[in-house]
Structure formats: C-alpha cells, structure tokens
C-alpha cells in the first residue's frame, strides 16, 4: 500500500511541477516580448535611416521577407 502512495505523490508532484513551469515560462516570455518587441517595418525604416540609407517601401519589404524566412517556424 505504501508503494502506491509514493507513486501517487510522485505523479502529483510531477504534474504540479509541469504546470508551474509552464506558467512561469509563459510569464517570462510575455515580459521579455514586452521589453524586446520583434522588429517591425517602422523599426527597420528607422534603423536604415540611422545608417544613412534612404529606405524605399520595396527595400523594406525585401528586408522584412528575408528576416521572416530566417526565423524558425
């Protein structure tokens, strides 16, 4: 009978750990994305202007599509 109690407590602890880990990781990622948003067209345009380039919409679209292809799915 004691073996079943140990197995039950172990399984419950494992499930609680997985659930707690999921919520902690989710909160961490939400905070990370809030502090470091992904690059959008406006940010790309600003970076190009800071580098001394005059960005056209065609060039911005090309760079955005190249960046999207680089990112893992």
PDB file of N, CA, C and O in Angstrom:
ATOM      1  N   UNK A   1       0.828  -1.197   0.000  1.00  0.00           N
ATOM      2  CA  UNK A   1       0.000   0.000   0.000  1.00  0.00           C
ATOM      3  C   UNK A   1       0.868   1.256   0.000  1.00  0.00           C
ATOM      4  O   UNK A   1       0.501   2.262  -0.606  1.00  0.00           O
ATOM      5  N   UNK A   2       2.006   1.204   0.669  1.00  0.00           N
ATOM      6  CA  UNK A   2       2.871   2.373   0.740  1.00  0.00           C
ATOM      7  C   UNK A   2       3.466   2.721  -0.625  1.00  0.00           C
ATOM      8  O   UNK A   2       3.712   3.892  -0.913  1.00  0.00           O
ATOM      9  N   UNK A   3       3.695   1.728  -1.451  1.00  0.00           N
ATOM     10  CA  UNK A   3       4.250   1.972  -2.780  1.00  0.00           C
ATOM     11  C   UNK A   3       3.291   2.795  -3.629  1.00  0.00           C
ATOM     12  O   UNK A   3       3.727   3.687  -4.357  1.00  0.00           O
ATOM     13  N   UNK A   4       1.995   2.513  -3.550  1.00  0.00           N
ATOM     14  CA  UNK A   4       1.007   3.265  -4.322  1.00  0.00           C
ATOM     15  C   UNK A   4       0.947   4.722  -3.870  1.00  0.00           C
ATOM     16  O   UNK A   4       0.751   5.613  -4.696  1.00  0.00           O
ATOM     17  N   UNK A   5       1.110   4.971  -2.600  1.00  0.00           N
ATOM     18  CA  UNK A   5       1.102   6.338  -2.076  1.00  0.00           C
ATOM     19  C   UNK A   5       2.304   7.106  -2.619  1.00  0.00           C
ATOM     20  O   UNK A   5       2.182   8.265  -3.014  1.00  0.00           O
ATOM     21  N   UNK A   6       3.462   6.454  -2.637  1.00  0.00           N
ATOM     22  CA  UNK A   6       4.677   7.098  -3.156  1.00  0.00           C
ATOM     23  C   UNK A   6       4.520   7.406  -4.636  1.00  0.00           C
ATOM     24  O   UNK A   6       4.898   8.488  -5.084  1.00  0.00           O
ATOM     25  N   UNK A   7       3.975   6.485  -5.392  1.00  0.00           N
ATOM     26  CA  UNK A   7       3.767   6.691  -6.827  1.00  0.00           C
ATOM     27  C   UNK A   7       2.758   7.812  -7.054  1.00  0.00           C
ATOM     28  O   UNK A   7       2.966   8.655  -7.927  1.00  0.00           O
ATOM     29  N   UNK A   8       1.682   7.838  -6.293  1.00  0.00           N
ATOM     30  CA  UNK A   8       0.661   8.877  -6.428  1.00  0.00           C
ATOM     31  C   UNK A   8       1.218  10.256  -6.089  1.00  0.00           C
ATOM     32  O   UNK A   8       0.970  11.221  -6.813  1.00  0.00           O
ATOM     33  N   UNK A   9       1.958  10.352  -5.005  1.00  0.00           N
ATOM     34  CA  UNK A   9       2.561  11.638  -4.614  1.00  0.00           C
ATOM     35  C   UNK A   9       3.577  12.082  -5.664  1.00  0.00           C
ATOM     36  O   UNK A   9       3.650  13.263  -6.005  1.00  0.00           O
ATOM     37  N   UNK A  10       4.354  11.137  -6.173  1.00  0.00           N
ATOM     38  CA  UNK A  10       5.333  11.469  -7.214  1.00  0.00           C
ATOM     39  C   UNK A  10       4.662  11.975  -8.479  1.00  0.00           C
ATOM     40  O   UNK A  10       5.118  12.951  -9.074  1.00  0.00           O
ATOM     41  N   UNK A  11       3.587  11.324  -8.895  1.00  0.00           N
ATOM     42  CA  UNK A  11       2.864  11.745 -10.093  1.00  0.00           C
ATOM     43  C   UNK A  11       2.234  13.124  -9.899  1.00  0.00           C
ATOM     44  O   UNK A  11       2.271  13.959 -10.803  1.00  0.00           O
ATOM     45  N   UNK A  12       1.664  13.361  -8.736  1.00  0.00           N
ATOM     46  CA  UNK A  12       1.067  14.671  -8.460  1.00  0.00           C
ATOM     47  C   UNK A  12       2.128  15.766  -8.421  1.00  0.00           C
ATOM     48  O   UNK A  12       1.901  16.872  -8.911  1.00  0.00           O
ATOM     49  N   UNK A  13       3.287  15.459  -7.837  1.00  0.00           N
ATOM     50  CA  UNK A  13       4.373  16.437  -7.797  1.00  0.00           C
ATOM     51  C   UNK A  13       4.874  16.734  -9.207  1.00  0.00           C
ATOM     52  O   UNK A  13       5.181  17.883  -9.525  1.00  0.00           O
ATOM     53  N   UNK A  14       4.957  15.720 -10.045  1.00  0.00           N
ATOM     54  CA  UNK A  14       5.387  15.911 -11.428  1.00  0.00           C
ATOM     55  C   UNK A  14       4.402  16.796 -12.190  1.00  0.00           C
ATOM     56  O   UNK A  14       4.812  17.719 -12.894  1.00  0.00           O
ATOM     57  N   UNK A  15       3.125  16.521 -12.055  1.00  0.00           N
ATOM     58  CA  UNK A  15       2.111  17.334 -12.735  1.00  0.00           C
ATOM     59  C   UNK A  15       2.119  18.777 -12.232  1.00  0.00           C
ATOM     60  O   UNK A  15       1.996  19.714 -13.021  1.00  0.00           O
ATOM     61  N   UNK A  16       2.264  18.953 -10.922  1.00  0.00           N
ATOM     62  CA  UNK A  16       2.318  20.303 -10.362  1.00  0.00           C
ATOM     63  C   UNK A  16       3.553  21.047 -10.874  1.00  0.00           C
ATOM     64  O   UNK A  16       3.480  22.239 -11.172  1.00  0.00           O
ATOM     65  N   UNK A  17       4.674  20.354 -10.976  1.00  0.00           N
ATOM     66  CA  UNK A  17       5.901  20.966 -11.484  1.00  0.00           C
ATOM     67  C   UNK A  17       5.782  21.384 -12.942  1.00  0.00           C
ATOM     68  O   UNK A  17       6.243  22.457 -13.330  1.00  0.00           O
ATOM     69  N   UNK A  18       5.162  20.532 -13.740  1.00  0.00           N
ATOM     70  CA  UNK A  18       4.967  20.861 -15.157  1.00  0.00           C
ATOM     71  C   UNK A  18       4.051  22.082 -15.300  1.00  0.00           C
ATOM     72  O   UNK A  18       4.340  22.989 -16.080  1.00  0.00           O
ATOM     73  N   UNK A  19       2.961  22.102 -14.555  1.00  0.00           N
ATOM     74  CA  UNK A  19       2.026  23.223 -14.631  1.00  0.00           C
ATOM     75  C   UNK A  19       2.682  24.507 -14.151  1.00  0.00           C
ATOM     76  O   UNK A  19       2.537  25.551 -14.786  1.00  0.00           O
ATOM     77  N   UNK A  20       3.396  24.444 -13.047  1.00  0.00           N
ATOM     78  CA  UNK A  20       4.067  25.627 -12.515  1.00  0.00           C
ATOM     79  C   UNK A  20       5.146  26.116 -13.481  1.00  0.00           C
ATOM     80  O   UNK A  20       5.279  27.319 -13.707  1.00  0.00           O
ATOM     81  N   UNK A  21       5.904  25.201 -14.042  1.00  0.00           N
ATOM     82  CA  UNK A  21       6.930  25.565 -15.019  1.00  0.00           C
ATOM     83  C   UNK A  21       6.342  26.227 -16.250  1.00  0.00           C
ATOM     84  O   UNK A  21       6.920  27.178 -16.778  1.00  0.00           O
ATOM     85  N   UNK A  22       5.204  25.739 -16.713  1.00  0.00           N
ATOM     86  CA  UNK A  22       4.550  26.328 -17.873  1.00  0.00           C
ATOM     87  C   UNK A  22       4.157  27.776 -17.601  1.00  0.00           C
ATOM     88  O   UNK A  22       4.415  28.655 -18.423  1.00  0.00           O
ATOM     89  N   UNK A  23       3.536  28.026 -16.457  1.00  0.00           N
ATOM     90  CA  UNK A  23       3.084  29.386 -16.163  1.00  0.00           C
ATOM     91  C   UNK A  23       4.243  30.341 -15.899  1.00  0.00           C
ATOM     92  O   UNK A  23       4.165  31.516 -16.257  1.00  0.00           O
ATOM     93  N   UNK A  24       5.307  29.860 -15.283  1.00  0.00           N
ATOM     94  CA  UNK A  24       6.483  30.705 -15.070  1.00  0.00           C
ATOM     95  C   UNK A  24       7.137  31.043 -16.408  1.00  0.00           C
ATOM     96  O   UNK A  24       7.520  32.191 -16.635  1.00  0.00           O
ATOM     97  N   UNK A  25       7.269  30.054 -17.297  1.00  0.00           N
ATOM     98  CA  UNK A  25       7.868  30.293 -18.612  1.00  0.00           C
ATOM     99  C   UNK A  25       7.007  31.235 -19.439  1.00  0.00           C
ATOM    100  O   UNK A  25       7.534  32.083 -20.159  1.00  0.00           O
ATOM    101  N   UNK A  26       5.697  31.097 -19.345  1.00  0.00           N
ATOM    102  CA  UNK A  26       4.787  31.972 -20.088  1.00  0.00           C
ATOM    103  C   UNK A  26       4.921  33.411 -19.618  1.00  0.00           C
ATOM    104  O   UNK A  26       4.986  34.328 -20.437  1.00  0.00           O
ATOM    105  N   UNK A  27       4.964  33.618 -18.306  1.00  0.00           N
ATOM    106  CA  UNK A  27       5.107  34.965 -17.758  1.00  0.00           C
ATOM    107  C   UNK A  27       6.451  35.575 -18.163  1.00  0.00           C
ATOM    108  O   UNK A  27       6.525  36.755 -18.505  1.00  0.00           O
ATOM    109  N   UNK A  28       7.510  34.765 -18.121  1.00  0.00           N
ATOM    110  CA  UNK A  28       8.834  35.237 -18.522  1.00  0.00           C
ATOM    111  C   UNK A  28       8.841  35.672 -19.986  1.00  0.00           C
ATOM    112  O   UNK A  28       9.380  36.729 -20.315  1.00  0.00           O
ATOM    113  N   UNK A  29       8.252  34.868 -20.864  1.00  0.00           N
ATOM    114  CA  UNK A  29       8.243  35.209 -22.291  1.00  0.00           C
ATOM    115  C   UNK A  29       7.406  36.451 -22.568  1.00  0.00           C
ATOM    116  O   UNK A  29       7.791  37.275 -23.398  1.00  0.00           O
ATOM    117  N   UNK A  30       6.273  36.602 -21.896  1.00  0.00           N
ATOM    118  CA  UNK A  30       5.454  37.799 -22.090  1.00  0.00           C
ATOM    119  C   UNK A  30       6.214  39.051 -21.659  1.00  0.00           C
ATOM    120  O   UNK A  30       6.161  40.073 -22.342  1.00  0.00           O
ATOM    121  N   UNK A  31       6.919  38.977 -20.529  1.00  0.00           N
ATOM    122  CA  UNK A  31       7.717  40.117 -20.085  1.00  0.00           C
ATOM    123  C   UNK A  31       8.864  40.395 -21.050  1.00  0.00           C
ATOM    124  O   UNK A  31       9.161  41.554 -21.339  1.00  0.00           O
ATOM    125  N   UNK A  32       9.510  39.345 -21.549  1.00  0.00           N
ATOM    126  CA  UNK A  32      10.613  39.507 -22.489  1.00  0.00           C
ATOM    127  C   UNK A  32      10.143  40.175 -23.773  1.00  0.00           C
ATOM    128  O   UNK A  32      10.807  41.081 -24.276  1.00  0.00           O
ATOM    129  N   UNK A  33       9.005  39.740 -24.310  1.00  0.00           N
ATOM    130  CA  UNK A  33       8.496  40.329 -25.547  1.00  0.00           C
ATOM    131  C   UNK A  33       8.006  41.755 -25.332  1.00  0.00           C
ATOM    132  O   UNK A  33       8.032  42.562 -26.261  1.00  0.00           O
ATOM    133  N   UNK A  34       7.563  42.073 -24.129  1.00  0.00           N
ATOM    134  CA  UNK A  34       7.152  43.442 -23.840  1.00  0.00           C
ATOM    135  C   UNK A  34       8.366  44.372 -23.803  1.00  0.00           C
ATOM    136  O   UNK A  34       8.297  45.506 -24.277  1.00  0.00           O
ATOM    137  N   UNK A  35       9.480  43.888 -23.237  1.00  0.00           N
ATOM    138  CA  UNK A  35      10.701  44.691 -23.153  1.00  0.00           C
ATOM    139  C   UNK A  35      11.454  44.718 -24.480  1.00  0.00           C
ATOM    140  O   UNK A  35      12.076  45.728 -24.810  1.00  0.00           O
ATOM    141  N   UNK A  36      11.410  43.630 -25.245  1.00  0.00           N
ATOM    142  CA  UNK A  36      12.148  43.496 -26.504  1.00  0.00           C
ATOM    143  C   UNK A  36      11.193  43.083 -27.612  1.00  0.00           C
ATOM    144  O   UNK A  36      11.159  41.912 -27.991  1.00  0.00           O
ATOM    145  N   UNK A  37      10.415  44.024 -28.138  1.00  0.00           N
ATOM    146  CA  UNK A  37       9.456  43.633 -29.178  1.00  0.00           C
ATOM    147  C   UNK A  37      10.170  43.200 -30.459  1.00  0.00           C
ATOM    148  O   UNK A  37      11.276  43.662 -30.740  1.00  0.00           O
ATOM    149  N   UNK A  38       9.545  42.318 -31.232  1.00  0.00           N
ATOM    150  CA  UNK A  38      10.146  41.907 -32.502  1.00  0.00           C
ATOM    151  C   UNK A  38      10.211  43.093 -33.472  1.00  0.00           C
ATOM    152  O   UNK A  38       9.437  44.045 -33.360  1.00  0.00           O
ATOM    153  N   UNK A  39      11.128  43.019 -34.403  1.00  0.00           N
ATOM    154  CA  UNK A  39      11.335  44.130 -35.341  1.00  0.00           C
ATOM    155  C   UNK A  39      10.160  44.208 -36.302  1.00  0.00           C
ATOM    156  O   UNK A  39       9.746  43.201 -36.876  1.00  0.00           O
ATOM    157  N   UNK A  40       9.629  45.410 -36.473  1.00  0.00           N
ATOM    158  CA  UNK A  40       8.564  45.628 -37.441  1.00  0.00           C
ATOM    159  C   UNK A  40       9.062  46.594 -38.523  1.00  0.00           C
ATOM    160  O   UNK A  40      10.217  47.020 -38.486  1.00  0.00           O
ATOM    161  N   UNK A  41       8.223  46.932 -39.460  1.00  0.00           N
ATOM    162  CA  UNK A  41       8.640  47.777 -40.586  1.00  0.00           C
ATOM    163  C   UNK A  41       9.096  49.156 -40.124  1.00  0.00           C
ATOM    164  O   UNK A  41      10.054  49.707 -40.666  1.00  0.00           O
ATOM    165  N   UNK A  42       8.418  49.715 -39.133  1.00  0.00           N
ATOM    166  CA  UNK A  42       8.766  51.053 -38.655  1.00  0.00           C
ATOM    167  C   UNK A  42      10.163  51.050 -38.027  1.00  0.00           C
ATOM    168  O   UNK A  42      10.946  51.972 -38.254  1.00  0.00           O
ATOM    169  N   UNK A  43      10.472  50.029 -37.248  1.00  0.00           N
ATOM    170  CA  UNK A  43      11.799  49.943 -36.640  1.00  0.00           C
ATOM    171  C   UNK A  43      12.879  49.745 -37.698  1.00  0.00           C
ATOM    172  O   UNK A  43      13.967  50.314 -37.604  1.00  0.00           O
ATOM    173  N   UNK A  44      12.570  48.943 -38.693  1.00  0.00           N
ATOM    174  CA  UNK A  44      13.519  48.700 -39.778  1.00  0.00           C
ATOM    175  C   UNK A  44      13.793  49.980 -40.558  1.00  0.00           C
ATOM    176  O   UNK A  44      14.935  50.265 -40.916  1.00  0.00           O
ATOM    177  N   UNK A  45      12.749  50.743 -40.815  1.00  0.00           N
ATOM    178  CA  UNK A  45      12.895  52.013 -41.526  1.00  0.00           C
ATOM    179  C   UNK A  45      13.762  52.982 -40.718  1.00  0.00           C
ATOM    180  O   UNK A  45      14.610  53.677 -41.278  1.00  0.00           O
ATOM    181  N   UNK A  46      13.546  53.025 -39.408  1.00  0.00           N
ATOM    182  CA  UNK A  46      14.328  53.906 -38.546  1.00  0.00           C
ATOM    183  C   UNK A  46      15.795  53.493 -38.523  1.00  0.00           C
ATOM    184  O   UNK A  46      16.680  54.348 -38.553  1.00  0.00           O
ATOM    185  N   UNK A  47      16.061  52.180 -38.471  1.00  0.00           N
ATOM    186  CA  UNK A  47      17.446  51.697 -38.471  1.00  0.00           C
ATOM    187  C   UNK A  47      18.141  52.045 -39.780  1.00  0.00           C
ATOM    188  O   UNK A  47      19.306  52.441 -39.778  1.00  0.00           O
ATOM    189  N   UNK A  48      17.434  51.899 -40.899  1.00  0.00           N
ATOM    190  CA  UNK A  48      18.035  52.214 -42.189  1.00  0.00           C
ATOM    191  C   UNK A  48      18.350  53.706 -42.278  1.00  0.00           C
ATOM    192  O   UNK A  48      19.390  54.090 -42.813  1.00  0.00           O
ATOM    193  N   UNK A  49      17.468  54.536 -41.761  1.00  0.00           N
ATOM    194  CA  UNK A  49      17.715  55.982 -41.796  1.00  0.00           C
ATOM    195  C   UNK A  49      18.897  56.350 -40.904  1.00  0.00           C
ATOM    196  O   UNK A  49      19.650  57.263 -41.242  1.00  0.00           O
ATOM    197  N   UNK A  50      19.079  55.668 -39.781  1.00  0.00           N
ATOM    198  CA  UNK A  50      20.216  55.927 -38.903  1.00  0.00           C
ATOM    199  C   UNK A  50      21.528  55.507 -39.545  1.00  0.00           C
ATOM    200  O   UNK A  50      22.579  56.074 -39.245  1.00  0.00           O
ATOM    201  N   UNK A  51      21.472  54.506 -40.433  1.00  0.00           N
ATOM    202  CA  UNK A  51      22.675  54.060 -41.131  1.00  0.00           C
ATOM    203  C   UNK A  51      22.970  54.928 -42.351  1.00  0.00           C
ATOM    204  O   UNK A  51      23.953  54.688 -43.052  1.00  0.00           O
ATOM    205  N   UNK A  52      22.143  55.921 -42.612  1.00  0.00           N
ATOM    206  CA  UNK A  52      22.391  56.823 -43.727  1.00  0.00           C
ATOM    207  C   UNK A  52      21.751  56.376 -45.028  1.00  0.00           C
ATOM    208  O   UNK A  52      22.068  56.922 -46.084  1.00  0.00           O
ATOM    209  N   UNK A  53      20.869  55.406 -44.979  1.00  0.00           N
ATOM    210  CA  UNK A  53      20.188  54.937 -46.190  1.00  0.00           C
ATOM    211  C   UNK A  53      18.828  55.604 -46.284  1.00  0.00           C
ATOM    212  O   UNK A  53      18.207  55.931 -45.273  1.00  0.00           O
ATOM    213  N   UNK A  54      18.379  55.800 -47.504  1.00  0.00           N
ATOM    214  CA  UNK A  54      17.025  56.311 -47.699  1.00  0.00           C
ATOM    215  C   UNK A  54      16.153  55.120 -48.064  1.00  0.00           C
ATOM    216  O   UNK A  54      16.192  54.644 -49.199  1.00  0.00           O
ATOM    217  N   UNK A  55      15.369  54.638 -47.113  1.00  0.00           N
ATOM    218  CA  UNK A  55      14.627  53.400 -47.346  1.00  0.00           C
ATOM    219  C   UNK A  55      13.404  53.606 -48.241  1.00  0.00           C
ATOM    220  O   UNK A  55      12.608  54.521 -48.032  1.00  0.00           O
ATOM    221  N   UNK A  56      13.278  52.743 -49.231  1.00  0.00           N
ATOM    222  CA  UNK A  56      12.064  52.712 -50.031  1.00  0.00           C
ATOM    223  C   UNK A  56      11.186  51.579 -49.501  1.00  0.00           C
ATOM    224  O   UNK A  56      11.665  50.675 -48.817  1.00  0.00           O
ATOM    225  N   UNK A  57       9.915  51.643 -49.822  1.00  0.00           N
ATOM    226  CA  UNK A  57       9.000  50.610 -49.341  1.00  0.00           C
ATOM    227  C   UNK A  57       9.378  49.243 -49.917  1.00  0.00           C
ATOM    228  O   UNK A  57       9.216  48.220 -49.253  1.00  0.00           O
ATOM    229  N   UNK A  58       9.876  49.231 -51.139  1.00  0.00           N
ATOM    230  CA  UNK A  58      10.288  47.973 -51.766  1.00  0.00           C
ATOM    231  C   UNK A  58      11.453  47.348 -51.000  1.00  0.00           C
ATOM    232  O   UNK A  58      11.465  46.141 -50.756  1.00  0.00           O
ATOM    233  N   UNK A  59      12.427  48.171 -50.623  1.00  0.00           N
ATOM    234  CA  UNK A  59      13.592  47.674 -49.898  1.00  0.00           C
ATOM    235  C   UNK A  59      13.183  47.170 -48.504  1.00  0.00           C
ATOM    236  O   UNK A  59      13.676  46.142 -48.040  1.00  0.00           O
ATOM    237  N   UNK A  60      12.281  47.902 -47.846  1.00  0.00           N
ATOM    238  CA  UNK A  60      11.798  47.481 -46.527  1.00  0.00           C
ATOM    239  C   UNK A  60      11.074  46.141 -46.638  1.00  0.00           C
ATOM    240  O   UNK A  60      11.271  45.256 -45.805  1.00  0.00           O
ATOM    241  N   UNK A  61      10.238  45.990 -47.665  1.00  0.00           N
ATOM    242  CA  UNK A  61       9.516  44.730 -47.856  1.00  0.00           C
ATOM    243  C   UNK A  61      10.478  43.572 -48.115  1.00  0.00           C
ATOM    244  O   UNK A  61      10.269  42.463 -47.622  1.00  0.00           O
ATOM    245  N   UNK A  62      11.540  43.835 -48.897  1.00  0.00           N
ATOM    246  CA  UNK A  62      12.526  42.796 -49.177  1.00  0.00           C
ATOM    247  C   UNK A  62      13.232  42.363 -47.892  1.00  0.00           C
ATOM    248  O   UNK A  62      13.427  41.172 -47.653  1.00  0.00           O
ATOM    249  N   UNK A  63      13.609  43.336 -47.074  1.00  0.00           N
ATOM    250  CA  UNK A  63      14.319  43.016 -45.841  1.00  0.00           C
ATOM    251  C   UNK A  63      13.401  42.290 -44.847  1.00  0.00           C
ATOM    252  O   UNK A  63      13.844  41.373 -44.156  1.00  0.00           O
ATOM    253  N   UNK A  64      12.141  42.693 -44.772  1.00  0.00           N
ATOM    254  CA  UNK A  64      11.203  42.026 -43.870  1.00  0.00           C
ATOM    255  C   UNK A  64      10.966  40.577 -44.305  1.00  0.00           C
ATOM    256  O   UNK A  64      10.911  39.677 -43.467  1.00  0.00           O
ATOM    257  N   UNK A  65      10.827  40.354 -45.611  1.00  0.00           N
ATOM    258  CA  UNK A  65      10.614  38.984 -46.072  1.00  0.00           C
ATOM    259  C   UNK A  65      11.862  38.131 -45.848  1.00  0.00           C
ATOM    260  O   UNK A  65      11.751  36.949 -45.525  1.00  0.00           O
ATOM    261  N   UNK A  66      13.051  38.722 -46.016  1.00  0.00           N
ATOM    262  CA  UNK A  66      14.294  37.995 -45.755  1.00  0.00           C
ATOM    263  C   UNK A  66      14.400  37.638 -44.266  1.00  0.00           C
ATOM    264  O   UNK A  66      14.829  36.538 -43.917  1.00  0.00           O
ATOM    265  N   UNK A  67      14.012  38.564 -43.401  1.00  0.00           N
ATOM    266  CA  UNK A  67      14.070  38.299 -41.958  1.00  0.00           C
ATOM    267  C   UNK A  67      13.057  37.232 -41.568  1.00  0.00           C
ATOM    268  O   UNK A  67      13.343  36.390 -40.717  1.00  0.00           O
ATOM    269  N   UNK A  68      11.873  37.256 -42.183  1.00  0.00           N
ATOM    270  CA  UNK A  68      10.855  36.255 -41.866  1.00  0.00           C
ATOM    271  C   UNK A  68      11.272  34.872 -42.329  1.00  0.00           C
ATOM    272  O   UNK A  68      10.943  33.877 -41.683  1.00  0.00           O
ATOM    273  N   UNK A  69      11.994  34.796 -43.442  1.00  0.00           N
ATOM    274  CA  UNK A  69      12.482  33.493 -43.920  1.00  0.00           C
ATOM    275  C   UNK A  69      13.557  32.941 -42.991  1.00  0.00           C
ATOM    276  O   UNK A  69      13.679  31.725 -42.841  1.00  0.00           O
ATOM    277  N   UNK A  70      14.343  33.825 -42.361  1.00  0.00           N
ATOM    278  CA  UNK A  70      15.425  33.407 -41.466  1.00  0.00           C
ATOM    279  C   UNK A  70      14.909  32.847 -40.152  1.00  0.00           C
ATOM    280  O   UNK A  70      15.551  31.987 -39.548  1.00  0.00           O
ATOM    281  N   UNK A  71      13.746  33.330 -39.700  1.00  0.00           N
ATOM    282  CA  UNK A  71      13.226  32.914 -38.402  1.00  0.00           C
ATOM    283  C   UNK A  71      12.705  31.494 -38.461  1.00  0.00           C
ATOM    284  O   UNK A  71      12.065  31.098 -39.435  1.00  0.00           O
ATOM    285  N   UNK A  72      12.982  30.721 -37.410  1.00  0.00           N
ATOM    286  CA  UNK A  72      12.454  29.348 -37.374  1.00  0.00           C
ATOM    287  C   UNK A  72      10.962  29.363 -37.158  1.00  0.00           C
ATOM    288  O   UNK A  72      10.434  30.247 -36.482  1.00  0.00           O
ATOM    289  N   UNK A  73      10.286  28.400 -37.723  1.00  0.00           N
ATOM    290  CA  UNK A  73       8.815  28.336 -37.630  1.00  0.00           C
ATOM    291  C   UNK A  73       8.410  27.645 -36.352  1.00  0.00           C
ATOM    292  O   UNK A  73       7.218  27.490 -36.085  1.00  0.00           O
TER     293      UNK A  73
END
